[in-house]
């Protein structure tokens, strides 16, 4: 609920969200073109806070020239339709985020069918499949369809603030982008890295349907390796505090991935298990309430073990199970 200045040319606003991740930090980059980085969710509080924030800093809605979206999650994009309507701003996002942000009806139907299939294949009980509809309802409650005008990938300077370039940082989502200013090593990193908690590598359907699903944790670890080599001096995350030792934090996250994979491997000593059975063992208190999160976390680490040839997939009774490879 607070706002503060990161530096004179960057302003940040913290907006509460209804999600477990807590408040989101959104940013205004001042330059030839005023650039809003993410919008917050579609809530009355978010709208009022952004309105007051703009006025406090001498701006109106119409001064926003462009909106840059780090990724499609509704805590980052939910207020976009209203921001665009009130400002006329150009909206910029990764191409693969577009069907989510525009809430394309055909893609939404495909998205739901993908999760129903993959949950059933991996042993999720029928009584829990309602999570697919609940997730879509959450998206519709805290977001609404909005246009994307410019589609960018990594390495693209933003018009009007050309010193900031996009960096492709997939993993949390497969369309995640950050902004990086090489001259001083500053990065607006979205959900790529969060100081206080591990950013989940969410399972997603492939946007191009003929392609196999991404293995999000493997993709995330690869992106972490690339960012660790960059000269990042200050990383401004969309959640929580500023990160100044990004390499050390990345090393810690990678190490924890290995530890969780080892724990799953140990659980398989008892015999083959489904991804759902393993998620129940790993997250006994929250698996029933947070299925998308716990399932993604478990399947991601199984992908990691499979890539290391420490587990293999077997099909028993029409359901995929994982067993140890000794």
N, C-alpha and C positions, 0 to 999 in steps of 0.2 A: 504493500500500500504506500510505500515511500518512493520518492524520486530523488535522484542525486546525480551530480555531474561526474562522469568518468574522466573527462578532460573537456576543454572548452569546445572542441569540435564534435564531441560525442556526448549525448545525453542519454541517461538510462532511466527507465520507469519499471518499478516492480508492481505486478498485478496479481492479486490472489486468483487461484484457480480452484475448481471443485475436485481436483484430482490429487491422488496420494503424493505425487511429485512435489506438490506445494506451489508457491508463487512462481511466476515466470518473469524474467527480465527481458524487456523489449528495449530497442535502442533507436535513437534518432541520430543520423550522421548529417552534420551540417556541411554544406559545400555549395557548389553551383546549383545543385539540385538537392533539396531536402529529402533524405531517404529514411524511411521507416523500416526497421528490421524486425519482422514478425509483428503480430497484432494483439495477441492475447485471445481468450475465448469469447464467445458471444454471450456476454452477461451484461446486465445493466451497470454493475460496478465497474467492469472493464471500460465500458464506453464513457462513464462519468470520469474515471481516473485519467483516461487518455485525453478527454476534452480539457480537464483542468490542467494537465501536464502541458499541453500545447499552449494554452493561454498564459500559464506561468512563465513560459520561456519565449513569449512574444510571437507565437505562431497561431495561425488559424488552420482549420482542416484543409482549406484550399492551398495552403503552402506545401503540403506533402506532394512531392513530384513523383515519387515512386515508392513502391513497397517491395522489399526483398524478403522472400520466404525461405527459411532454412530447410523446412520440410513440411509435410502435410498435416501433422497432428493438430487436432482442433484447439489445443491450448496455444498453438502458434498461429493459427489461421482463422479461428472462429469468427473474429470480428471483421474479417477482410471485406465482406460484402458491404458492410456499412461504411468502412473506411473508404473504399473505392467510390461508393455512391456520394459521399460527402466531399471527397477531394478530387475525384477524377484521376487519381494517380495511376500510373502504369504499374502493373503487377508483374513481378519477375519470379520465376521458379524453375526448378529442374523439370525437364520434359516428363519424366516418369511420375512427378507429383501432380500433373495436370488433371488426370481423371479423378483423383481424390478431391482436389480443391474445387473442381467444377461439378463434382458429385454426379458424374455421368451415369445415367440410369442403367445402361447396359453393363458398365463396369461394376456398379454396386451389386447388381445381381450376380455377376461372375465372382466378385469378391466373397459374397456370402456362400456361394456354392463351393468355392475353393476351401473355405474353412470347414464347412460341413463334411466335405470329403476327407480332408486331412485329419480332422478330429476323429472321425469314425475309423479311419485306417489305423489310427494309433491308440485305439482303445478307450476313447472318451465315452462314458456312459450316455445313453440316449437322453436321460433326464438332465444332462448338463449341456446339451446342444443348443439350448435356448440362449446361451452366451453369445452366439453369433448374432441373433436379433438384438439382444441387449446392447452389443457393441455398436451396431448401426444406429440404434435409437439414441445412444449417447452422442454419436457424431452429429445426428440431426438436431439434437437439443442444443448443443454448444457450438454449432457451426451451420452455415448455409452456403448454397452454391455461389461461387464468385468467379469472375473471369481471370484468366492468366494471359497476359499480352506478349510477354517476352520469355522465351524458354532458353535457359543457359545451362551449360555444363561447367566443368572446372577450367580455370585459367582465363576467365573473361573479366575485364575491368568494367566496373559499373559506370554508366554514363553520369556525368556531373560530379562524380567522386572517384575519378579514374585511378587514384592511388590504391583503392580497395579492389582486390581481385577475388573472384570466386575460387574456392578449393572444394573439390569433390571429396566428401568425407562419409561414404556410405557405411552402413552397419546398423545403427539405431533404426534408420529406414534405408531403403536402397536408393533413395533420391536425395539424401542429405547433402546440403551445401553449407560451407562456412565462408566467411569473408576474412581476408588476410591483407595486412598492409606491411609490405616488405621493409619499408624504410625504418620502421621502429619495432617490427616484430609483433604487432598487435593482431589478435584474431578474435572475431566475433564468432563463437564456435557452436551456437545453437545447443543441441543436446548431444553433440559428439562426445564431449567429456564433461562430467559434473564432479566437482570436488568432493562432495559429501557422500554421494551414492554412486553405485555402478549404473551406467546407462544401459538399459536393456536393448539387446539386438533383436528386434521384433521380426517374427515370421510374417512374410507378406506374399500374396500371390504375384507371379511374374506379370508385369504389365503387358508384355508381349506373350500371348497365351501359349504359343507353340514352344516357348522356352521352358527348361526345367526350373523349379523353384531355386532361388538363391539360398545359399547356406549363410545366413546373416552373421553368425558369430565369426566364421572364417573370413568373411568380407570385412567385418569390423576390425579384426585383428590385423589384417593386411593394411587397412587404412591407418590404424594406430601406428604401425611401423613407419609409414610414410610421414605422418605428422611428427613423429618423434625426431625425425631427421631435420625438420624445419627449425629455423631460428625464431621460435615463438617466445617472446619475452613476457607478454601479458595475454592471457586467454580469458575473455569475458563470456562466461557460460550463460545459457538461457535460464539456468536454475542454480541458485546458491551463489557462493563466493567466487571471486576472481581466482584464477589459477596462475601461479608464477613459476612453478616447477613442473612443467607439463611432462617432461621425459620421465621423471621419477614416478608421477602418478600413472602414466601409461605402463611403466614397468610393473607397478603394483597391480594394476588391473589385469595385465597379462598373466601375472603369477597366480592371481586368484582364479582366473579361468582354468588354469591347470589344476589347481587344488580341487575345484568343483568337479572337473572331469574325472579326477582320481577317485573322488567320493562316489560318483556314479559307477565307475568301474568296479569299486568294491561292492556296491549294492547288487551288482550282477553276479557275484559269487553264488548267490542263492539260486540262480538259474535265469533263463530269459525273461525279460519284462518289457512291457509296452512303455512308450514315452509317458503316457498318462500315469501308469503305476509308479514310475520313477518320480514324476512330479509330485505325487502324493507323499512319497517318502521324503523328498527334499523340502517340500513346503506344506507340512501337515496342517498349519493353521490358516493358510490363505488360499490353498489351491481351489477351493470351491467358490471363492469370491473373485479371484483374480486369474481365471483360466487363461486368457490371452497372454498375460505376462508370464505365469509359471510354466505354461506349455512351451512358449517361445524359448524361455531360459533353458528348459530341460532339453528340448530338441536341438538347440544350438550346441550344447555341450556334447550331445550324442553325435552330431555332425563332426565335432572336433575329434572325438574318439574314433569315429569311423575313418576320417581322413588319416589318422595315425595308425590305422589298421589294428586298433585295440578292441573294436567291436565289429560285429557284422549283423546285418538285418536278415531275419528269417520270418516267413509268413506262416502263422499257425492259426487255423480256423478263420482265415480271411482277415486277420489282424497282424500288423507288423510288430515283431518283437526284436529286441536287441539281446545278443549274447556275447559274452567275452570271447576274445581270440587270445589264446594263451601262447 
